[in-house]
Amino acid sequence: MERKGRKDRKDKMALRSSRSLRSSSSVSLASVHAAIVSCTRCPRLRNYCQEIARTKRRAFQDEIYWAKPVPGFGDPRARLLLVGLAPAAHGANRTGRAFTGDGVGGSGDFLMSALHRSGFANMPTSQHPDDGLTLKDAFIAAAVRCAPPDNKPTPAEISNCLPHLDQEIAALPRVRVVVALGKIAFDAYLQLLKSRGAAITPRPSFGHALAHSLPNGQLLIGCYHPSRQNTNTGKLSPRMMDEVFRLAARHLH
């Protein structure tokens, strides 16, 4: 019970810090991202990311891995926010940019192809940070900023990372549509809203292309995560991904 009490106090302190930053007029993506990159709240995740960077995958033996928490990227004036799960061990943990470098036809390329078809990205691939990719009216963040073992962050690690998402959103005041890539990201965003005191009843349910109007005026859209497991099995197709971004675009325009 004492350990649980300490954890609850730590979570509340982190969220109070997040609210303080959100209320500050000086909040900027640069300062938020500096805080993300330097974060050490989750020792298990930091150790795992650094171990992956030491052992590396054979194809990347000559590369220096990023191996730090990964900030979001995109248009600072974005009205569309995408929330993913976490960096891939040999993708964003290597390149330092979300949904980047997980191989030809990987989740990054699948997502960027859809964003490109919808006019939110200038190119259909995401291979490395210097590839010229830019997003228009869109920003990509994540529920967790460090690559987790087996792609499974613990509930405590998700809670530890929520203030980073909160602070990033504070620096993106134009966001009107949130696309949650997978149920974990969907639930994390609802958890964040709850921490802000937003009473959402009944609780929105996750479903692909299922949209919910939120009390804060945003539209929350569920989307299957563009993992190879989903795209290679046909659970998520390009047509299904396009449906999500058409829905987002209709709400924005």
N, C-alpha and C positions, 0 to 999 in steps of 0.2 A: 504493500500500500504506500509506503514511504517513497519507493522508487517511482511509482505511478504519479504520486503527488509532485515529485521533482520534475518529471517529464511534462505534466500538465502546466506547471509554472513556466518551464522553458518554452513550451509552445506559445503560451499567452504572451510572454515577453517578446518572442520573435514577431508575433502578429501586431503587437503594439508598436514595435519598431517600424514595421511595414506601414502601418496607418500613419505614423508620424512622417515618414518619407512621402507618402501619398499626398499629405496635406501641404507639403512644402512646394513653393512655387519654383524652387531651384532644381527640382527633380529633372534629370536628363538621362537619356539612354546610355551615355558614356559613363556616368557615375554608377548607374545600375549595373551595367555590364562589368565594370571594374570590381564591384562587390561580388558578382556571380563568379568571376574567374578566380577570385582569391578565397572562395568559400571552402571551409574545412569541416562543415557540420556533420558529415557522415563518413566516419573513418573507414567503414567497410567499402564504400564506393570509391573513396580516394585510393585506398590500397589496391583495389581491383583495377582501376584505370591505369595506375602506374605499373602494375604487374603486366598488364596487356601491352603497355608501351615498351617494356623491357623485352618481353618474349617475342612480340610482333607476329604477324602472319608472314609466311615465306615470301609472298608477292610484294611485301612492303619492308623487307629487311633493311633496305638502304634509306628509309625515310625516318625522320624524327617525328614521333607522335605528339600531338597536342597534349593529351593526357591531363587536361584540367577541366573544370566545369565549363559547359558550353553555353554561351549567351544566345539569345535569339538574334535573328537578322531579318532585314527587310526594309520597307518604306516607313520612315518615322511618322509620316502622315497617314498611315494605313487606317482604313475603315474595316478591313477584314483581318481577323486574328486567327491563326491556326495554332492549335495546341496539340503537340505530339506527346509521346510517352517519355522517351529518354534517348540519349545518343547511342548509336551502335558502337560496339567495342572497336571495330576496325573501320568504322565510318567517321562519324563526327568526333569520336574520341581520338581519331588520328588526324583529321583535317581541321577541327576546331569550328566547323560550321554545320549547323543542323541539317539533316537530310543530305549530306554531301559525302561522296566517296565510298558508298557501299556497293560499288560495282555497276557495270552496265546492266540496265534492266532492273536495278534494285529499287528500293523504296523511294530513294531520292529522285531517280529518273522518272519513276511512275508518277510521283506527286508533281514534279516540275512539268511534266508533259501536260498534265491536266490543268495546271495553273497557266501554262503557256497557251493552251487552247482557249482558255477563258479570258485571256488578256491580262492576267495578273503577273506573268513572268515574261521576260524578253527572250528566253530560250528554253528548250524542252529537256535539258539535262542538268545534272548537278554533280560534277566530278571532282572539283577541287576549288579552294577558296579564290583562286585567281583566274577562274574560267570566264569571267565577264557576266555572270548571272546577276541580274537585278530584279527585284520585285516591285510592282507598281500597285499601290493601294492595298498591299498585303504585308503581313509580318508573321514570321514563324517562331514560335516559342515552344516550351516543353514543360510537362509536369515535373520532371526530374532532370537535372542538368549534368549528371554523371552517368556513365554507362553502368548498368547494374548486371551482376551475374545472372545468366539465363534470361535476361530482359525482364527481371522480376524485382522491382524495388519493393521494400517493405512499406507498410502503412506509415511507420515512423519516418522513413526517408522521404516519402511523399509530403508529409506534414512539414518536415524540415525545409523542403524546397519551395513550399507554397509562397512564402514571403518574396522570393525572387520573382515569381510570376506576378504577384500583386504589384511589386515595384515597377516591373516592366510595363504592365498595363497602365500604371499611373503616368508613365512617360509617353503613353500612346492615347491621348485624350479623345481621338476621333473614332475609336473602335465602335462599330455598330453591330457587326456580325462576328460570332465566334464559332469556328468549326473545330470540334473536338475529334481528333484522329484516334479512335478507339475508346473503349469503355473506361479504361483507367484515366485517360485524360478528361473524359466527360465527367466522371465522378470527382476528379481533382478540382475541376473548375467550379462545380457545385459546392464543394467543400470550401473553396475560397470565398464564394459569395456568402455562404453561411457564416464564415468567420467575420465578414463585414457587417453581419446583422441582417442580411436579406432573408426574409421569410418567404420561401417558395413552396406553396402547397397547391395542388398535390405535387409531390416530387417528380420532376421530369424523368421520363424513362429513355434509356438509350436505344436507338435504332438507326439504321442507315438512312440518311436523308430525312430523318424525323426532326422537325424544327419546333422550338419552343420559344415563345415570347416571354422575356424575363422582366421582373419588376424594375430593373435599372434601364429598361428601354432597348436592351440588346436582344438579338435573336441568336439562340444557341442551336446549332445543328450537329447532330451526330453523324459520324462517318466511320466506316470500317477502316482500320489502320492499313496503310499501303505496304504491309510487310510482304515478303516473298511468299510466306505461308498463305496469305490471303489472295495475292495476285496470281500465284502459280496454280492454285487450286480452283480459281474461278469464283471464289467467294466475293472478290472485288474486281470488277472489270472497268476498263476505261469509260464505258458508257455510264456505269454507276457513279464513278468519280465525277464525271461531267455533270450529272444530275445535281450533285451537292453544290457545285460552284455556280450552276445556273440559278439555283435557289438563292444562294448568297447574293449573286449579282442583281436579281430581281428586287431583293430587299434594299440593296444599296441605291438602286436607280429608280 
